[in-house]
Amino acid sequence: MALLITGECINCDVCEPECPNGAISMGEEIYVIDPALCTECVGHHETSQCVEVCPVECIITDPERVESRDVLFARYRRLVEGT
């Protein structure tokens, strides 16, 4: 599952530097997460770092992108291996 930042985002800037995959960037109004890069920190950390630091709890599991831990780990491997 990729994560999703909801409209409750206050643009506090704490999530973006925490993402080890560079999946978080500023969108038109709020931060957004690129689902092609999001691994929910699988392969890097035990928990999703953006969720951990978000002060308003506006980062949720994207219901449109249900993915297993195996799929997330495979994405992590592709990202770190550059393939």
GUVEXKE-652404 format. One record per atom (N, C-alpha, C): residue in one letter; atom name; z, x, y. Coordinates in steps of 0.001 Angstrom, whole numbers, plus 524288, in hexadecimal, padded with zeros to 5 digits. Layout:
{residu->A; atome->CA; up->Z; east->X; north->Y}
...
This chain:
{residu->M; atome->N; up->80000; east->8033D; north->7FB6E}
{residu->M; atome->CA; up->80000; east->80000; north->80000}
{residu->M; atome->C; up->80000; east->8036E; north->804D7}
{residu->A; atome->N; up->7FC90; east->80290; north->8082D}
{residu->A; atome->CA; up->7FCC9; east->8051D; north->80D43}
{residu->A; atome->C; up->800BC; east->80215; north->81083}
{residu->L; atome->N; up->802A7; east->80498; north->8146C}
{residu->L; atome->CA; up->80651; east->80207; north->817EA}
{residu->L; atome->C; up->80364; east->7FFD6; north->81C9F}
{residu->L; atome->N; up->805FA; east->7FC64; north->81F6A}
{residu->L; atome->CA; up->803B1; east->7F9AC; north->823D1}
{residu->L; atome->C; up->807BE; east->7F974; north->8282F}
{residu->I; atome->N; up->80624; east->7FA77; north->82CF2}
{residu->I; atome->CA; up->80999; east->7F9FA; north->83172}
{residu->I; atome->C; up->80891; east->7F4B0; north->833F1}
{residu->T; atome->N; up->80CB2; east->7F1A6; north->83486}
{residu->T; atome->CA; up->80C25; east->7EC59; north->8369E}
{residu->T; atome->C; up->80C44; east->7EC5F; north->83C96}
{residu->G; atome->N; up->80B43; east->7E7E2; north->83ED5}
{residu->G; atome->CA; up->80B32; east->7E737; north->84475}
{residu->G; atome->C; up->8106C; east->7E81B; north->84713}
{residu->E; atome->N; up->8148E; east->7E8A6; north->84416}
{residu->E; atome->CA; up->819B3; east->7E9BA; north->84651}
{residu->E; atome->C; up->81A40; east->7EF6B; north->84805}
{residu->C; atome->N; up->8164C; east->7F29E; north->846F9}
{residu->C; atome->CA; up->8165F; east->7F828; north->8486D}
{residu->C; atome->C; up->81768; east->7F8BB; north->84E46}
{residu->I; atome->N; up->81AF6; east->7FC51; north->84FA7}
{residu->I; atome->CA; up->81C43; east->7FD35; north->85524}
{residu->I; atome->C; up->819F9; east->80259; north->8572C}
{residu->N; atome->N; up->8167C; east->804AF; north->85422}
{residu->N; atome->CA; up->813ED; east->80996; north->855B8}
{residu->N; atome->C; up->817D8; east->80DDA; north->85720}
{residu->C; atome->N; up->81BC3; east->80E7D; north->853EB}
{residu->C; atome->CA; up->81FDE; east->81246; north->8550D}
{residu->C; atome->C; up->81E4E; east->817DB; north->8539E}
{residu->D; atome->N; up->81A01; east->81879; north->850E1}
{residu->D; atome->CA; up->817D5; east->81D9B; north->84F8D}
{residu->D; atome->C; up->81AB7; east->82099; north->84B44}
{residu->V; atome->N; up->81E56; east->81E32; north->84880}
{residu->V; atome->CA; up->82139; east->82133; north->84491}
{residu->V; atome->C; up->81E86; east->82152; north->83F43}
{residu->C; atome->N; up->81B41; east->81D91; north->83E13}
{residu->C; atome->CA; up->818D7; east->81D53; north->838DE}
{residu->C; atome->C; up->81460; east->82137; north->83832}
{residu->E; atome->N; up->8112E; east->821C3; north->83C2D}
{residu->E; atome->CA; up->80C72; east->824F6; north->83BB7}
{residu->E; atome->C; up->80D82; east->82A85; north->839D5}
{residu->P; atome->N; up->8112D; east->82D64; north->83C2A}
{residu->P; atome->CA; up->81205; east->832C4; north->83A58}
{residu->P; atome->C; up->8148E; east->83323; north->834F4}
{residu->E; atome->N; up->816BF; east->82ED6; north->83304}
{residu->E; atome->CA; up->8194B; east->82EEE; north->82DE9}
{residu->E; atome->C; up->81577; east->82E75; north->82960}
{residu->C; atome->N; up->810B2; east->82CAC; north->82A64}
{residu->C; atome->CA; up->80CEC; east->82BBD; north->82632}
{residu->C; atome->C; up->80A89; east->830DE; north->82457}
{residu->P; atome->N; up->80B78; east->83258; north->81F6F}
{residu->P; atome->CA; up->80965; east->83746; north->81D78}
{residu->P; atome->C; up->8037F; east->83739; north->81C9A}
{residu->N; atome->N; up->80124; east->83299; north->81C92}
{residu->N; atome->CA; up->7FB84; east->83225; north->81BA4}
{residu->N; atome->C; up->7F869; east->83124; north->82094}
{residu->G; atome->N; up->7FAF7; east->830AD; north->82503}
{residu->G; atome->CA; up->7F834; east->82F83; north->829DA}
{residu->G; atome->C; up->7F5D2; east->82A18; north->829E9}
{residu->A; atome->N; up->7F83E; east->8266F; north->8271E}
{residu->A; atome->CA; up->7F619; east->82129; north->826A9}
{residu->A; atome->C; up->7F760; east->81DB3; north->82B56}
{residu->I; atome->N; up->7FB1E; east->81F47; north->82E82}
{residu->I; atome->CA; up->7FCCF; east->81C01; north->832E7}
{residu->I; atome->C; up->7FA7A; east->81E09; north->837FC}
{residu->S; atome->N; up->7F83E; east->81A6B; north->83AF6}
{residu->S; atome->CA; up->7F610; east->81BDA; north->8400F}
{residu->S; atome->C; up->7F6B9; east->8173D; north->843C5}
{residu->M; atome->N; up->7F5F2; east->81853; north->848BE}
{residu->M; atome->CA; up->7F660; east->81431; north->84CA8}
{residu->M; atome->C; up->7F186; east->810CC; north->84C62}
{residu->G; atome->N; up->7F25B; east->80BBE; north->84BD5}
{residu->G; atome->CA; up->7EE0F; east->80805; north->84BED}
{residu->G; atome->C; up->7ED2E; east->8061A; north->85178}
{residu->E; atome->N; up->7EA92; east->801B3; north->85203}
{residu->E; atome->CA; up->7E984; east->7FF94; north->85736}
{residu->E; atome->C; up->7EE84; east->7FE06; north->85A07}
{residu->E; atome->N; up->7F238; east->7FBCB; north->85724}
{residu->E; atome->CA; up->7F717; east->7FA06; north->85998}
{residu->E; atome->C; up->7FBEF; east->7FC52; north->8570F}
{residu->I; atome->N; up->7FBC3; east->7FCFE; north->851F9}
{residu->I; atome->CA; up->8003E; east->7FF0F; north->84F11}
{residu->I; atome->C; up->7FE50; east->80330; north->84B42}
{residu->Y; atome->N; up->801FB; east->805DA; north->848CF}
{residu->Y; atome->CA; up->80083; east->809A4; north->844D2}
{residu->Y; atome->C; up->7FE28; east->806D7; north->84024}
{residu->V; atome->N; up->7FAA9; east->8097E; north->83D6C}
{residu->V; atome->CA; up->7F81F; east->8075B; north->838CA}
{residu->V; atome->C; up->7F856; east->80B6D; north->8346F}
{residu->I; atome->N; up->7F7D0; east->8098D; north->82FAB}
{residu->I; atome->CA; up->7F7D1; east->80CF2; north->82B15}
{residu->I; atome->C; up->7F28E; east->80C8B; north->82869}
{residu->D; atome->N; up->7F017; east->810FA; north->8277E}
{residu->D; atome->CA; up->7EB1C; east->81132; north->824B7}
{residu->D; atome->C; up->7EC45; east->810BD; north->81EE0}
{residu->P; atome->N; up->7EABE; east->80C6D; north->81C60}
{residu->P; atome->CA; up->7EC00; east->80BB6; north->816E0}
{residu->P; atome->C; up->7E967; east->80FB9; north->8134A}
{residu->A; atome->N; up->7E534; east->81225; north->8150F}
{residu->A; atome->CA; up->7E29F; east->81622; north->811E2}
{residu->A; atome->C; up->7E5CC; east->81B2F; north->811B4}
{residu->L; atome->N; up->7E97D; east->81BC9; north->81549}
{residu->L; atome->CA; up->7ECC2; east->8207B; north->81575}
{residu->L; atome->C; up->7F268; east->81F7B; north->813F1}
{residu->C; atome->N; up->7F40C; east->81A98; north->813FC}
{residu->C; atome->CA; up->7F984; east->81952; north->812E0}
{residu->C; atome->C; up->7FAA2; east->8198C; north->80D02}
{residu->T; atome->N; up->7FE97; east->81C97; north->80BA8}
{residu->T; atome->CA; up->80064; east->81CDA; north->80639}
{residu->T; atome->C; up->80606; east->81AFF; north->805CF}
{residu->E; atome->N; up->80813; east->818A3; north->80A01}
{residu->E; atome->CA; up->80D95; east->8172E; north->80A55}
{residu->E; atome->C; up->8110C; east->81BE8; north->8094A}
{residu->C; atome->N; up->80F10; east->82077; north->80A8C}
{residu->C; atome->CA; up->811AC; east->82587; north->809EB}
{residu->C; atome->C; up->8123D; east->82737; north->80438}
{residu->V; atome->N; up->80FBE; east->8245E; north->8009C}
{residu->V; atome->CA; up->80FB3; east->8260E; north->7FB24}
{residu->V; atome->C; up->80D43; east->82B7D; north->7FAF3}
{residu->G; atome->N; up->80FE2; east->82F04; north->7F831}
{residu->G; atome->CA; up->80E1A; east->83461; north->7F7CA}
{residu->G; atome->C; up->810AF; east->837F2; north->7FBC2}
{residu->H; atome->N; up->812CD; east->835A8; north->7FFE1}
{residu->H; atome->CA; up->81563; east->838B4; north->803F7}
{residu->H; atome->C; up->81B43; east->837C3; north->80413}
{residu->H; atome->N; up->81CD2; east->832C0; north->803FC}
{residu->H; atome->CA; up->82249; east->83141; north->804A4}
{residu->H; atome->C; up->82398; east->82CCD; north->800E7}
{residu->E; atome->N; up->8289C; east->82BE9; north->80032}
{residu->E; atome->CA; up->82A5F; east->8279F; north->7FCDC}
{residu->E; atome->C; up->829B4; east->8224E; north->7FF7A}
{residu->T; atome->N; up->829E1; east->82235; north->804A7}
{residu->T; atome->CA; up->8295B; east->81D51; north->8078C}
{residu->T; atome->C; up->82544; east->81DEF; north->80BD3}
{residu->S; atome->N; up->8234A; east->8199E; north->80DB1}
{residu->S; atome->CA; up->81F7A; east->819A7; north->811EE}
{residu->S; atome->C; up->8223D; east->81B45; north->816F1}
{residu->Q; atome->N; up->820BE; east->81FC1; north->81906}
{residu->Q; atome->CA; up->8236B; east->821F3; north->81D8C}
{residu->Q; atome->C; up->822D9; east->81EA7; north->82270}
{residu->C; atome->N; up->81E5C; east->81C37; north->8233E}
{residu->C; atome->CA; up->81DAA; east->818EF; north->827D8}
{residu->C; atome->C; up->82160; east->81446; north->827BC}
{residu->V; atome->N; up->8221A; east->8120F; north->82317}
{residu->V; atome->CA; up->825B1; east->80DA3; north->8227F}
{residu->V; atome->C; up->82B45; east->80F6A; north->823AF}
{residu->E; atome->N; up->82C96; east->81409; north->821DD}
{residu->E; atome->CA; up->831DA; east->81619; north->822AC}
{residu->E; atome->C; up->83334; east->816C2; north->82873}
{residu->V; atome->N; up->82F73; east->81877; north->82BA3}
{residu->V; atome->CA; up->8309C; east->819A2; north->8311F}
{residu->V; atome->C; up->82F8D; east->81518; north->834E2}
{residu->C; atome->N; up->82CE2; east->81119; north->8332A}
{residu->C; atome->CA; up->82B76; east->80CC2; north->8369F}
{residu->C; atome->C; up->83061; east->809D2; north->83878}
{residu->P; atome->N; up->83140; east->809B2; north->83D9F}
{residu->P; atome->CA; up->835FC; east->80726; north->83F94}
{residu->P; atome->C; up->835BB; east->8012F; north->83FA8}
{residu->V; atome->N; up->83117; east->7FEF6; north->83F2B}
{residu->V; atome->CA; up->8309D; east->7F93E; north->83F57}
{residu->V; atome->C; up->82ECB; east->7F6F0; north->83A27}
{residu->E; atome->N; up->82E6B; east->7FA24; north->8362C}
{residu->E; atome->CA; up->82CFB; east->7F867; north->830E7}
{residu->E; atome->C; up->827EF; east->7F52E; north->830E7}
{residu->C; atome->N; up->823E4; east->7F750; north->83370}
{residu->C; atome->CA; up->81EEA; east->7F47D; north->833C3}
{residu->C; atome->C; up->81AC8; east->7F6AC; north->8300E}
{residu->I; atome->N; up->81C52; east->7FA0B; north->82C6A}
{residu->I; atome->CA; up->81896; east->7FC3F; north->828B2}
{residu->I; atome->C; up->819A0; east->7F9C7; north->82364}
{residu->I; atome->N; up->815B3; east->7F703; north->82178}
{residu->I; atome->CA; up->81649; east->7F404; north->81CA1}
{residu->I; atome->C; up->811FD; east->7F58D; north->818C5}
{residu->T; atome->N; up->812A3; east->7F3D4; north->813FB}
{residu->T; atome->CA; up->80E8C; east->7F472; north->81011}
{residu->T; atome->C; up->80A18; east->7F0CA; north->81173}
{residu->D; atome->N; up->80559; east->7F2DF; north->81189}
{residu->D; atome->CA; up->800C6; east->7EFC8; north->812DB}
{residu->D; atome->C; up->7FF7B; east->7EC2A; north->80E4B}
{residu->P; atome->N; up->7FFFF; east->7E70C; north->80EF7}
{residu->P; atome->CA; up->7FEF0; east->7E369; north->80AAB}
{residu->P; atome->C; up->7F932; east->7E36C; north->808F7}
{residu->E; atome->N; up->7F5BD; east->7E577; north->80C3E}
{residu->E; atome->CA; up->7F02F; east->7E5BA; north->80AFD}
{residu->E; atome->C; up->7EEDE; east->7EA7C; north->8079B}
{residu->R; atome->N; up->7F28F; east->7EE10; north->806F5}
{residu->R; atome->CA; up->7F180; east->7F2FA; north->8043B}
{residu->R; atome->C; up->7F5C0; east->7F427; north->80045}
{residu->V; atome->N; up->7F5E5; east->7F12D; north->7FC2E}
{residu->V; atome->CA; up->7F9BB; east->7F202; north->7F813}
{residu->V; atome->C; up->7F7C2; east->7F659; north->7F485}
{residu->E; atome->N; up->7FAA5; east->7FABA; north->7F46F}
{residu->E; atome->CA; up->7F91E; east->7FF42; north->7F15B}
{residu->E; atome->C; up->7FDD5; east->80158; north->7EE67}
{residu->S; atome->N; up->7FCEC; east->8032F; north->7E9B3}
{residu->S; atome->CA; up->8012F; east->80555; north->7E68C}
{residu->S; atome->C; up->802A3; east->80AC8; north->7E86A}
{residu->R; atome->N; up->8070E; east->80CA0; north->7E6A2}
{residu->R; atome->CA; up->808C4; east->811F1; north->7E7DA}
{residu->R; atome->C; up->804C8; east->815E0; north->7E5C3}
{residu->D; atome->N; up->80261; east->814C4; north->7E14E}
{residu->D; atome->CA; up->7FE65; east->8183F; north->7DF20}
{residu->D; atome->C; up->7F9AC; east->818AD; north->7E2C2}
{residu->V; atome->N; up->7F80D; east->81451; north->7E501}
{residu->V; atome->CA; up->7F3A7; east->81459; north->7E8A9}
{residu->V; atome->C; up->7F517; east->81772; north->7ED8A}
{residu->L; atome->N; up->7F9D7; east->816AC; north->7EF73}
{residu->L; atome->CA; up->7FBA0; east->81989; north->7F40E}
{residu->L; atome->C; up->7FBE5; east->81F66; north->7F2F5}
{residu->F; atome->N; up->7FDB6; east->820CE; north->7EE46}
{residu->F; atome->CA; up->7FE0C; east->82657; north->7ECE5}
{residu->F; atome->C; up->7F897; east->828AD; north->7EC5C}
{residu->A; atome->N; up->7F4F0; east->825C1; north->7EA3E}
{residu->A; atome->CA; up->7EF88; east->827AB; north->7E9D0}
{residu->A; atome->C; up->7ED3D; east->8288D; north->7EF44}
{residu->R; atome->N; up->7EE6B; east->82516; north->7F2F9}
{residu->R; atome->CA; up->7EC9A; east->825CA; north->7F851}
{residu->R; atome->C; up->7EF1A; east->82AAE; north->7FAAF}
{residu->Y; atome->N; up->7F41B; east->82B5A; north->7F9C7}
{residu->Y; atome->CA; up->7F6CC; east->83014; north->7FBA3}
{residu->Y; atome->C; up->7F415; east->834F5; north->7F991}
{residu->R; atome->N; up->7F2DE; east->834FD; north->7F478}
{residu->R; atome->CA; up->7F04C; east->83989; north->7F21C}
{residu->R; atome->C; up->7EB01; east->83A9A; north->7F4AA}
{residu->R; atome->N; up->7E7F7; east->83681; north->7F591}
{residu->R; atome->CA; up->7E2E3; east->83729; north->7F819}
{residu->R; atome->C; up->7E38F; east->8395C; north->7FD9A}
{residu->L; atome->N; up->7E76E; east->8377C; north->8005E}
{residu->L; atome->CA; up->7E851; east->8394A; north->805C2}
{residu->L; atome->C; up->7E9FC; east->83EFE; north->805F8}
{residu->V; atome->N; up->7ED7A; east->8409B; north->80283}
{residu->V; atome->CA; up->7EF5F; east->845FF; north->802BF}
{residu->V; atome->C; up->7EB78; east->849CC; north->80065}
{residu->E; atome->N; up->7E847; east->847E9; north->7FCC5}
{residu->E; atome->CA; up->7E463; east->84B5C; north->7FA5A}
{residu->E; atome->C; up->7DF50; east->84B58; north->7FD67}
{residu->G; atome->N; up->7DEBE; east->847AA; north->80101}
{residu->G; atome->CA; up->7DA13; east->84782; north->80448}
{residu->G; atome->C; up->7D532; east->845B8; north->8016A}
{residu->T; atome->N; up->7D5F3; east->84292; north->7FD58}
{residu->T; atome->CA; up->7D16B; east->8409B; north->7FA76}
{residu->T; atome->C; up->7D0BB; east->83AD4; north->7FB38}
